[in-house]
Amino acid sequence: MRMDIHRLALTLSALLLALASPTLAGPVRCTTYEEKSMGRLQTLCADGTRAVSTWNRTLQRWDTTVTPPPGKTCTGQMNPKTHQWEGRCR
């Protein structure tokens, strides 16, 4: 599971970067860290975007909640090939 945490962190960082800058006007700095006591990963971006990921033991997968920056809303859908959420925040 350790390798999965690193892969998820990279995926989250890429996802949040895409969400935080839909026009790709410039880079947004994001930091992902593990909260061992809470059993989750948390990604925080400079623009206020946040994602929290927890391991679902029953389904054997990561469940992630993305919170957009204040004053913005996000829309998107699950990509059936990659099983990743794809969307944009405005």
N, C-alpha and C positions, 0 to 999 in steps of 0.2 A: 504494500500500500504506500510506502514511502515514495517510490518512483511516481505513483499516480498523483501524489500531492504536488510534486514539482511540475508535472505536465499540466495539471489543473491550474496552477499558479500562472504559468506562461499563457495558457489559453485565456484565463480571466484578464490578464494584463492586456492582451491583444484585443479582447472583446471590449473592455472598458475604454481603451484608447479609441476604438472605432466609434463607440457610443458617445464619448465625450467630445469628439471633434468630427461631426458628420460632414462638415465641409473640408476637413483636413487642413484647416488654416494654419495649424501649428501643433507641435507635440504637447500632450498633456501628461504630466508626471503622475504615475500611479505606483503605489507600494503595496505588495502583498506580503502578509505575515501570518504565521500560524498561531492561533490561540489554543495552546494545548489544554489548558484547564477547561475551556469551553468545547473542545473537540471540533474546532472549525477553522476555516481560513477566512481572512478578511482582506479585501482589497479596497484601498482608499485612494482617490484621485484628487489632484489639486483643485479641480473645478467643482468638487462636492459629490461626484458620482461614487457610489459605494456598492460593493458586492459582498455577500456573506455566503459561504459554501459549507455545507455539512455533509458527512458521509452517511448515506442511508443504508444501514446494514441489511435490512429486509430486501430491498431492491438491488443491493450491491452497486450503487451508483452515487455520484455527487449530486446534491440538490443545491441550486444556487438561486439566490434572490438578489436582483439588481435594483438599487434605488437610484433614480435619476437625481441630478443636481436640483437644488431648490428652484421652483418656477418653471421646470421643464417636465414634459411627459414623454414616455417611450412607447413605441409600438413595434411589433415584430412578430416573428413566428419561428417555430422549430424547423431547422433544415433536416429533411428526412434522411439525407445521405451522411451528414456529419454528426447529427444529433446535437448540434449546437444552436443556441438561440441567435438569430440574426435580426437586427433591428436598428432603429435610429431614435435619438432623443432630440426633441425640439423645444 
